[in-house]
């Protein structure tokens, strides 16, 4: 009997700790949240159960913004008198946020440029058809690549914005086919596409653009003495799984436009000025205990300017 009574009491307590906000309070919370974040009608606001918090007189509350393609969770504190809602951001000082981001980025098998033992790794989410990506590519190569020498390792990952860039996915697949055999072939292909986007786009229709991309990939295979038949089979198959996986991964680390670059985990959005890139590189090097290179003033340096492509 005592055991059954204890279990009943435990269930009652568990029920108390997982109560949802009263319906009238839930309506007030939703209204305030919708107004504060300017949520469109198509986004659903879902309130989780109230939970004990670390703050006196406040309960913890998870609020989910749900649309057809995306869900985002936000943590709030709700006062027990139901008069105040506080947005809560809890920072764990025992972990390195930049290192945690880099752990989420899978660079295995990706072509690299630079010293593989470098203390600073730059991961750039790229779109071969994006004009702002082209500007950032021009900033990185060959200028900053030569300037930083063996101090920095560069890796590109795919985030093609296919809604506005019709040949970007095809180009990413072809580049991966080249990279699977030879890193230099991948980078030569990337260099050419970023310098000649207009030439690809000028081809008639999607079929013409894709045919030009395939021809260029074959030329790179021949130039680098790759297995041309293997390359052509890969290009013909157009297996998008790796590209799609890169796109999903990008969204987990906060990428929603291109170019987006991570310098040892520090995020740089868009085609930022070259000086801003240098500052990020230098800070990452100093954090890693490596002296940055001496920067000589340039007479005229090209600076990419514009918002990231969305």
FIDOPA-920763 format. One record per residue (C-alpha): x negated, y negated, z negated; chain; residue in three letters. Coordinates in Angstrom, 1 decimal. Example, Ala and Ser with C-alpha at 12.3 -4.5 7.8 and 13.67 -1.06 7.14 Angstrom:
# residues 2
<rec <-12.3; 4.5; -7.8>; 'A'; 'ALA'>
<rec <-13.7; 1.1; -7.1>; 'A'; 'SER'>
# end
This chain:
# residues 310
<rec <0.0; 0.0; 0.0>; 'A'; 'UNK'>
<rec <-2.8; -2.4; -0.9>; 'A'; 'UNK'>
<rec <-4.6; -1.6; 2.3>; 'A'; 'UNK'>
<rec <-1.4; -2.3; 4.4>; 'A'; 'UNK'>
<rec <-0.8; -5.5; 2.5>; 'A'; 'UNK'>
<rec <-4.4; -6.6; 3.2>; 'A'; 'UNK'>
<rec <-4.0; -5.9; 6.9>; 'A'; 'UNK'>
<rec <-0.7; -7.7; 7.1>; 'A'; 'UNK'>
<rec <-2.3; -10.7; 5.3>; 'A'; 'UNK'>
<rec <-5.3; -10.6; 7.7>; 'A'; 'UNK'>
<rec <-3.0; -10.6; 10.7>; 'A'; 'UNK'>
<rec <-1.1; -13.6; 9.4>; 'A'; 'UNK'>
<rec <-4.3; -15.5; 8.8>; 'A'; 'UNK'>
<rec <-5.6; -14.6; 12.3>; 'A'; 'UNK'>
<rec <-2.3; -15.9; 13.7>; 'A'; 'UNK'>
<rec <-2.7; -19.1; 11.8>; 'A'; 'UNK'>
<rec <-6.2; -19.7; 13.1>; 'A'; 'UNK'>
<rec <-5.1; -19.2; 16.7>; 'A'; 'UNK'>
<rec <-2.0; -21.4; 16.8>; 'A'; 'UNK'>
<rec <-1.4; -23.5; 19.8>; 'A'; 'UNK'>
<rec <-0.7; -27.2; 19.4>; 'A'; 'UNK'>
<rec <3.1; -27.9; 18.8>; 'A'; 'UNK'>
<rec <4.8; -28.6; 22.1>; 'A'; 'UNK'>
<rec <5.3; -32.3; 21.5>; 'A'; 'UNK'>
<rec <1.6; -32.7; 20.6>; 'A'; 'UNK'>
<rec <0.6; -30.7; 23.7>; 'A'; 'UNK'>
<rec <2.6; -33.0; 25.9>; 'A'; 'UNK'>
<rec <0.9; -36.1; 24.3>; 'A'; 'UNK'>
<rec <-2.5; -34.5; 24.8>; 'A'; 'UNK'>
<rec <-1.9; -33.6; 28.4>; 'A'; 'UNK'>
<rec <-0.6; -37.1; 29.1>; 'A'; 'UNK'>
<rec <-3.6; -38.8; 27.5>; 'A'; 'UNK'>
<rec <-6.1; -36.4; 29.3>; 'A'; 'UNK'>
<rec <-4.4; -36.9; 32.7>; 'A'; 'UNK'>
<rec <-4.5; -40.7; 32.4>; 'A'; 'UNK'>
<rec <-8.1; -40.8; 31.0>; 'A'; 'UNK'>
<rec <-9.5; -38.6; 33.7>; 'A'; 'UNK'>
<rec <-7.2; -39.8; 36.5>; 'A'; 'UNK'>
<rec <-6.2; -36.2; 37.3>; 'A'; 'UNK'>
<rec <-4.1; -35.6; 40.5>; 'A'; 'UNK'>
<rec <-0.8; -33.8; 40.1>; 'A'; 'UNK'>
<rec <-2.2; -30.7; 41.7>; 'A'; 'UNK'>
<rec <-4.6; -30.1; 38.7>; 'A'; 'UNK'>
<rec <-3.0; -28.1; 35.9>; 'A'; 'UNK'>
<rec <-4.0; -28.9; 32.3>; 'A'; 'UNK'>
<rec <-4.1; -25.8; 30.1>; 'A'; 'UNK'>
<rec <-4.5; -26.2; 26.3>; 'A'; 'UNK'>
<rec <-6.1; -23.3; 24.4>; 'A'; 'UNK'>
<rec <-5.3; -22.4; 20.8>; 'A'; 'UNK'>
<rec <-6.5; -24.6; 17.9>; 'A'; 'UNK'>
<rec <-9.6; -23.3; 16.2>; 'A'; 'UNK'>
<rec <-11.5; -24.2; 13.1>; 'A'; 'UNK'>
<rec <-14.2; -26.8; 13.7>; 'A'; 'UNK'>
<rec <-17.3; -28.0; 12.0>; 'A'; 'UNK'>
<rec <-15.6; -31.3; 11.2>; 'A'; 'UNK'>
<rec <-13.3; -32.0; 8.3>; 'A'; 'UNK'>
<rec <-9.7; -32.7; 9.2>; 'A'; 'UNK'>
<rec <-10.2; -31.8; 12.8>; 'A'; 'UNK'>
<rec <-9.4; -28.6; 14.8>; 'A'; 'UNK'>
<rec <-11.3; -27.6; 17.9>; 'A'; 'UNK'>
<rec <-9.4; -27.4; 21.2>; 'A'; 'UNK'>
<rec <-10.4; -26.2; 24.6>; 'A'; 'UNK'>
<rec <-8.7; -28.0; 27.5>; 'A'; 'UNK'>
<rec <-8.9; -26.4; 31.0>; 'A'; 'UNK'>
<rec <-8.5; -28.3; 34.2>; 'A'; 'UNK'>
<rec <-7.3; -25.8; 36.8>; 'A'; 'UNK'>
<rec <-6.9; -26.3; 40.6>; 'A'; 'UNK'>
<rec <-6.6; -23.7; 43.4>; 'A'; 'UNK'>
<rec <-10.4; -23.4; 43.8>; 'A'; 'UNK'>
<rec <-11.9; -24.5; 40.6>; 'A'; 'UNK'>
<rec <-11.6; -24.4; 36.8>; 'A'; 'UNK'>
<rec <-13.4; -26.6; 34.3>; 'A'; 'UNK'>
<rec <-13.3; -26.3; 30.5>; 'A'; 'UNK'>
<rec <-13.8; -29.2; 28.1>; 'A'; 'UNK'>
<rec <-14.1; -29.2; 24.4>; 'A'; 'UNK'>
<rec <-12.1; -31.6; 22.2>; 'A'; 'UNK'>
<rec <-11.4; -32.2; 18.6>; 'A'; 'UNK'>
<rec <-7.8; -32.8; 17.5>; 'A'; 'UNK'>
<rec <-7.1; -34.5; 14.2>; 'A'; 'UNK'>
<rec <-4.9; -32.5; 11.9>; 'A'; 'UNK'>
<rec <-2.5; -35.5; 11.7>; 'A'; 'UNK'>
<rec <-2.2; -35.2; 15.5>; 'A'; 'UNK'>
<rec <-3.1; -38.9; 16.0>; 'A'; 'UNK'>
<rec <-6.6; -38.7; 17.5>; 'A'; 'UNK'>
<rec <-8.2; -36.6; 20.3>; 'A'; 'UNK'>
<rec <-12.0; -36.7; 20.5>; 'A'; 'UNK'>
<rec <-14.1; -35.4; 23.3>; 'A'; 'UNK'>
<rec <-16.8; -33.2; 21.9>; 'A'; 'UNK'>
<rec <-20.2; -32.5; 23.4>; 'A'; 'UNK'>
<rec <-22.4; -30.2; 21.4>; 'A'; 'UNK'>
<rec <-26.1; -30.1; 22.2>; 'A'; 'UNK'>
<rec <-28.3; -27.2; 21.2>; 'A'; 'UNK'>
<rec <-31.6; -28.7; 20.3>; 'A'; 'UNK'>
<rec <-33.2; -25.3; 20.0>; 'A'; 'UNK'>
<rec <-33.1; -24.7; 23.8>; 'A'; 'UNK'>
<rec <-34.6; -26.7; 26.7>; 'A'; 'UNK'>
<rec <-31.8; -27.8; 29.0>; 'A'; 'UNK'>
<rec <-34.0; -28.0; 32.1>; 'A'; 'UNK'>
<rec <-35.4; -24.6; 31.5>; 'A'; 'UNK'>
<rec <-31.9; -23.2; 31.1>; 'A'; 'UNK'>
<rec <-31.0; -24.7; 34.5>; 'A'; 'UNK'>
<rec <-34.0; -23.1; 36.2>; 'A'; 'UNK'>
<rec <-33.0; -19.7; 34.7>; 'A'; 'UNK'>
<rec <-29.7; -20.0; 36.7>; 'A'; 'UNK'>
<rec <-31.5; -20.5; 40.0>; 'A'; 'UNK'>
<rec <-32.5; -17.3; 41.8>; 'A'; 'UNK'>
<rec <-35.6; -18.0; 43.9>; 'A'; 'UNK'>
<rec <-36.6; -14.4; 44.5>; 'A'; 'UNK'>
<rec <-37.4; -13.7; 48.1>; 'A'; 'UNK'>
<rec <-37.1; -17.4; 49.1>; 'A'; 'UNK'>
<rec <-39.8; -18.9; 51.4>; 'A'; 'UNK'>
<rec <-42.2; -21.2; 49.4>; 'A'; 'UNK'>
<rec <-44.4; -24.1; 50.3>; 'A'; 'UNK'>
<rec <-47.3; -24.9; 48.1>; 'A'; 'UNK'>
<rec <-49.1; -23.3; 45.2>; 'A'; 'UNK'>
<rec <-47.2; -20.3; 43.8>; 'A'; 'UNK'>
<rec <-48.9; -20.8; 40.5>; 'A'; 'UNK'>
<rec <-48.0; -24.5; 40.2>; 'A'; 'UNK'>
<rec <-46.6; -25.6; 36.9>; 'A'; 'UNK'>
<rec <-43.9; -27.7; 38.6>; 'A'; 'UNK'>
<rec <-41.3; -26.1; 40.9>; 'A'; 'UNK'>
<rec <-39.0; -28.2; 43.1>; 'A'; 'UNK'>
<rec <-35.8; -26.5; 44.3>; 'A'; 'UNK'>
<rec <-33.9; -28.4; 46.9>; 'A'; 'UNK'>
<rec <-30.4; -27.5; 47.9>; 'A'; 'UNK'>
<rec <-30.4; -28.2; 51.6>; 'A'; 'UNK'>
<rec <-28.1; -28.5; 54.6>; 'A'; 'UNK'>
<rec <-29.8; -28.4; 58.0>; 'A'; 'UNK'>
<rec <-27.1; -30.6; 59.6>; 'A'; 'UNK'>
<rec <-27.0; -33.2; 56.8>; 'A'; 'UNK'>
<rec <-28.6; -36.5; 57.9>; 'A'; 'UNK'>
<rec <-29.5; -37.4; 54.3>; 'A'; 'UNK'>
<rec <-31.2; -34.0; 53.9>; 'A'; 'UNK'>
<rec <-33.2; -34.9; 56.9>; 'A'; 'UNK'>
<rec <-34.3; -38.1; 55.2>; 'A'; 'UNK'>
<rec <-35.3; -36.3; 52.0>; 'A'; 'UNK'>
<rec <-37.1; -33.7; 54.0>; 'A'; 'UNK'>
<rec <-39.1; -36.4; 55.8>; 'A'; 'UNK'>
<rec <-40.0; -37.9; 52.3>; 'A'; 'UNK'>
<rec <-41.2; -34.5; 51.0>; 'A'; 'UNK'>
<rec <-43.0; -33.3; 54.1>; 'A'; 'UNK'>
<rec <-45.7; -33.9; 54.9>; 'A'; 'UNK'>
<rec <-46.2; -37.0; 52.6>; 'A'; 'UNK'>
<rec <-45.5; -35.9; 49.1>; 'A'; 'UNK'>
<rec <-46.5; -32.4; 49.9>; 'A'; 'UNK'>
<rec <-50.0; -33.6; 50.7>; 'A'; 'UNK'>
<rec <-50.1; -36.1; 47.9>; 'A'; 'UNK'>
<rec <-49.4; -33.6; 45.2>; 'A'; 'UNK'>
<rec <-51.6; -30.8; 46.7>; 'A'; 'UNK'>
<rec <-51.5; -27.6; 44.7>; 'A'; 'UNK'>
<rec <-49.7; -29.2; 41.7>; 'A'; 'UNK'>
<rec <-46.1; -28.6; 43.0>; 'A'; 'UNK'>
<rec <-44.3; -25.6; 44.6>; 'A'; 'UNK'>
<rec <-41.4; -26.3; 47.0>; 'A'; 'UNK'>
<rec <-38.4; -24.0; 47.5>; 'A'; 'UNK'>
<rec <-35.3; -24.7; 49.6>; 'A'; 'UNK'>
<rec <-31.9; -23.1; 48.9>; 'A'; 'UNK'>
<rec <-28.8; -23.3; 51.0>; 'A'; 'UNK'>
<rec <-25.7; -25.5; 50.4>; 'A'; 'UNK'>
<rec <-24.3; -26.1; 53.9>; 'A'; 'UNK'>
<rec <-21.2; -28.4; 53.9>; 'A'; 'UNK'>
<rec <-19.4; -26.4; 56.6>; 'A'; 'UNK'>
<rec <-16.3; -28.6; 56.5>; 'A'; 'UNK'>
<rec <-18.2; -31.5; 58.1>; 'A'; 'UNK'>
<rec <-21.3; -29.7; 59.5>; 'A'; 'UNK'>
<rec <-20.1; -27.0; 61.9>; 'A'; 'UNK'>
<rec <-23.5; -25.5; 62.7>; 'A'; 'UNK'>
<rec <-25.1; -25.7; 59.3>; 'A'; 'UNK'>
<rec <-24.2; -22.1; 58.1>; 'A'; 'UNK'>
<rec <-25.4; -20.6; 61.3>; 'A'; 'UNK'>
<rec <-28.7; -22.5; 61.0>; 'A'; 'UNK'>
<rec <-29.1; -21.3; 57.4>; 'A'; 'UNK'>
<rec <-28.6; -17.7; 58.3>; 'A'; 'UNK'>
<rec <-31.2; -18.0; 61.2>; 'A'; 'UNK'>
<rec <-33.7; -19.6; 58.8>; 'A'; 'UNK'>
<rec <-33.2; -16.8; 56.3>; 'A'; 'UNK'>
<rec <-33.8; -14.3; 59.1>; 'A'; 'UNK'>
<rec <-37.1; -16.0; 59.9>; 'A'; 'UNK'>
<rec <-38.0; -16.3; 56.2>; 'A'; 'UNK'>
<rec <-37.5; -12.6; 55.6>; 'A'; 'UNK'>
<rec <-40.5; -12.0; 57.9>; 'A'; 'UNK'>
<rec <-42.7; -15.0; 57.5>; 'A'; 'UNK'>
<rec <-42.5; -18.2; 55.2>; 'A'; 'UNK'>
<rec <-44.3; -20.3; 57.8>; 'A'; 'UNK'>
<rec <-41.8; -19.5; 60.4>; 'A'; 'UNK'>
<rec <-39.0; -20.5; 58.1>; 'A'; 'UNK'>
<rec <-40.7; -23.9; 57.3>; 'A'; 'UNK'>
<rec <-41.5; -24.6; 60.9>; 'A'; 'UNK'>
<rec <-37.8; -24.0; 61.8>; 'A'; 'UNK'>
<rec <-36.7; -26.2; 58.9>; 'A'; 'UNK'>
<rec <-39.1; -29.0; 60.0>; 'A'; 'UNK'>
<rec <-37.8; -28.8; 63.6>; 'A'; 'UNK'>
<rec <-34.1; -28.8; 62.7>; 'A'; 'UNK'>
<rec <-34.4; -31.7; 60.3>; 'A'; 'UNK'>
<rec <-36.3; -33.7; 62.9>; 'A'; 'UNK'>
<rec <-34.0; -32.8; 65.8>; 'A'; 'UNK'>
<rec <-30.5; -32.6; 64.4>; 'A'; 'UNK'>
<rec <-29.2; -34.8; 67.2>; 'A'; 'UNK'>
<rec <-30.5; -32.4; 69.8>; 'A'; 'UNK'>
<rec <-28.5; -29.5; 68.3>; 'A'; 'UNK'>
<rec <-25.4; -31.6; 67.8>; 'A'; 'UNK'>
<rec <-25.6; -32.7; 71.5>; 'A'; 'UNK'>
<rec <-25.0; -29.2; 72.8>; 'A'; 'UNK'>
<rec <-21.5; -28.6; 74.1>; 'A'; 'UNK'>
<rec <-19.2; -26.9; 71.6>; 'A'; 'UNK'>
<rec <-19.9; -24.6; 68.7>; 'A'; 'UNK'>
<rec <-21.1; -21.8; 71.0>; 'A'; 'UNK'>
<rec <-23.6; -24.0; 72.7>; 'A'; 'UNK'>
<rec <-25.0; -25.3; 69.4>; 'A'; 'UNK'>
<rec <-25.3; -21.7; 68.0>; 'A'; 'UNK'>
<rec <-27.0; -20.5; 71.2>; 'A'; 'UNK'>
<rec <-29.6; -23.3; 70.8>; 'A'; 'UNK'>
<rec <-30.2; -22.4; 67.2>; 'A'; 'UNK'>
<rec <-30.7; -18.8; 68.2>; 'A'; 'UNK'>
<rec <-33.1; -19.8; 71.0>; 'A'; 'UNK'>
<rec <-35.2; -21.9; 68.6>; 'A'; 'UNK'>
<rec <-35.3; -19.1; 66.1>; 'A'; 'UNK'>
<rec <-36.6; -16.7; 68.8>; 'A'; 'UNK'>
<rec <-39.3; -19.2; 69.8>; 'A'; 'UNK'>
<rec <-40.5; -19.4; 66.2>; 'A'; 'UNK'>
<rec <-40.6; -15.6; 66.0>; 'A'; 'UNK'>
<rec <-42.8; -15.5; 69.1>; 'A'; 'UNK'>
<rec <-45.0; -18.3; 67.8>; 'A'; 'UNK'>
<rec <-45.6; -16.5; 64.5>; 'A'; 'UNK'>
<rec <-46.0; -13.0; 66.1>; 'A'; 'UNK'>
<rec <-42.9; -11.7; 64.3>; 'A'; 'UNK'>
<rec <-40.9; -8.6; 65.2>; 'A'; 'UNK'>
<rec <-38.7; -10.4; 67.8>; 'A'; 'UNK'>
<rec <-36.2; -7.6; 68.2>; 'A'; 'UNK'>
<rec <-35.7; -7.4; 64.4>; 'A'; 'UNK'>
<rec <-35.3; -11.2; 64.3>; 'A'; 'UNK'>
<rec <-32.7; -11.2; 67.1>; 'A'; 'UNK'>
<rec <-30.8; -8.3; 65.5>; 'A'; 'UNK'>
<rec <-30.6; -10.3; 62.2>; 'A'; 'UNK'>
<rec <-29.6; -13.5; 64.1>; 'A'; 'UNK'>
<rec <-26.9; -11.6; 66.0>; 'A'; 'UNK'>
<rec <-25.5; -10.0; 62.8>; 'A'; 'UNK'>
<rec <-25.0; -13.5; 61.2>; 'A'; 'UNK'>
<rec <-24.7; -12.0; 57.7>; 'A'; 'UNK'>
<rec <-23.7; -14.9; 55.5>; 'A'; 'UNK'>
<rec <-23.7; -13.1; 52.1>; 'A'; 'UNK'>
<rec <-27.0; -14.7; 50.9>; 'A'; 'UNK'>
<rec <-26.0; -18.2; 52.1>; 'A'; 'UNK'>
<rec <-22.6; -17.8; 50.3>; 'A'; 'UNK'>
<rec <-24.3; -16.6; 47.1>; 'A'; 'UNK'>
<rec <-26.6; -19.6; 47.2>; 'A'; 'UNK'>
<rec <-23.6; -21.9; 47.6>; 'A'; 'UNK'>
<rec <-21.8; -20.3; 44.6>; 'A'; 'UNK'>
<rec <-25.0; -20.5; 42.5>; 'A'; 'UNK'>
<rec <-25.4; -24.2; 43.5>; 'A'; 'UNK'>
<rec <-22.0; -25.0; 42.0>; 'A'; 'UNK'>
<rec <-22.9; -23.4; 38.7>; 'A'; 'UNK'>
<rec <-25.8; -25.9; 38.3>; 'A'; 'UNK'>
<rec <-23.7; -28.9; 39.2>; 'A'; 'UNK'>
<rec <-24.4; -29.2; 43.0>; 'A'; 'UNK'>
<rec <-21.5; -30.8; 44.9>; 'A'; 'UNK'>
<rec <-23.4; -32.7; 47.6>; 'A'; 'UNK'>
<rec <-26.6; -32.6; 49.6>; 'A'; 'UNK'>
<rec <-29.5; -33.1; 49.1>; 'A'; 'UNK'>
<rec <-29.6; -32.1; 45.5>; 'A'; 'UNK'>
<rec <-33.0; -31.4; 44.0>; 'A'; 'UNK'>
<rec <-34.2; -29.9; 40.8>; 'A'; 'UNK'>
<rec <-37.7; -30.8; 39.6>; 'A'; 'UNK'>
<rec <-38.4; -28.2; 36.9>; 'A'; 'UNK'>
<rec <-34.7; -28.4; 36.1>; 'A'; 'UNK'>
<rec <-34.3; -32.2; 36.2>; 'A'; 'UNK'>
<rec <-31.6; -33.1; 38.7>; 'A'; 'UNK'>
<rec <-32.0; -35.7; 41.5>; 'A'; 'UNK'>
<rec <-28.9; -36.4; 43.5>; 'A'; 'UNK'>
<rec <-29.0; -37.6; 47.1>; 'A'; 'UNK'>
<rec <-31.7; -39.0; 49.3>; 'A'; 'UNK'>
<rec <-33.3; -41.1; 46.5>; 'A'; 'UNK'>
<rec <-36.2; -43.5; 47.1>; 'A'; 'UNK'>
<rec <-39.6; -41.9; 47.3>; 'A'; 'UNK'>
<rec <-40.7; -43.8; 44.1>; 'A'; 'UNK'>
<rec <-37.9; -42.1; 42.1>; 'A'; 'UNK'>
<rec <-39.1; -38.7; 43.4>; 'A'; 'UNK'>
<rec <-42.7; -39.5; 42.4>; 'A'; 'UNK'>
<rec <-41.5; -40.5; 38.9>; 'A'; 'UNK'>
<rec <-39.7; -37.1; 38.5>; 'A'; 'UNK'>
<rec <-42.7; -35.2; 39.8>; 'A'; 'UNK'>
<rec <-45.2; -37.1; 37.6>; 'A'; 'UNK'>
<rec <-43.0; -36.6; 34.5>; 'A'; 'UNK'>
<rec <-42.6; -32.9; 35.1>; 'A'; 'UNK'>
<rec <-46.4; -32.6; 35.6>; 'A'; 'UNK'>
<rec <-47.1; -34.5; 32.3>; 'A'; 'UNK'>
<rec <-44.6; -32.3; 30.5>; 'A'; 'UNK'>
<rec <-46.4; -29.2; 31.8>; 'A'; 'UNK'>
<rec <-49.8; -30.6; 30.7>; 'A'; 'UNK'>
<rec <-51.0; -31.4; 34.3>; 'A'; 'UNK'>
<rec <-52.4; -34.7; 35.3>; 'A'; 'UNK'>
<rec <-50.4; -36.3; 38.2>; 'A'; 'UNK'>
<rec <-52.4; -37.4; 41.3>; 'A'; 'UNK'>
<rec <-53.5; -41.0; 41.6>; 'A'; 'UNK'>
<rec <-51.0; -42.9; 43.7>; 'A'; 'UNK'>
<rec <-52.5; -45.4; 46.2>; 'A'; 'UNK'>
<rec <-50.2; -48.2; 47.3>; 'A'; 'UNK'>
<rec <-48.9; -47.6; 50.8>; 'A'; 'UNK'>
<rec <-48.5; -50.5; 53.3>; 'A'; 'UNK'>
<rec <-45.1; -49.3; 54.5>; 'A'; 'UNK'>
<rec <-43.4; -46.3; 53.2>; 'A'; 'UNK'>
<rec <-40.2; -44.9; 54.5>; 'A'; 'UNK'>
<rec <-37.5; -44.9; 51.8>; 'A'; 'UNK'>
<rec <-34.4; -42.8; 52.3>; 'A'; 'UNK'>
<rec <-31.4; -44.9; 51.4>; 'A'; 'UNK'>
<rec <-27.8; -43.8; 51.3>; 'A'; 'UNK'>
<rec <-25.5; -41.7; 49.2>; 'A'; 'UNK'>
<rec <-25.7; -37.9; 49.3>; 'A'; 'UNK'>
<rec <-23.6; -36.2; 52.0>; 'A'; 'UNK'>
<rec <-20.3; -35.0; 50.5>; 'A'; 'UNK'>
# end
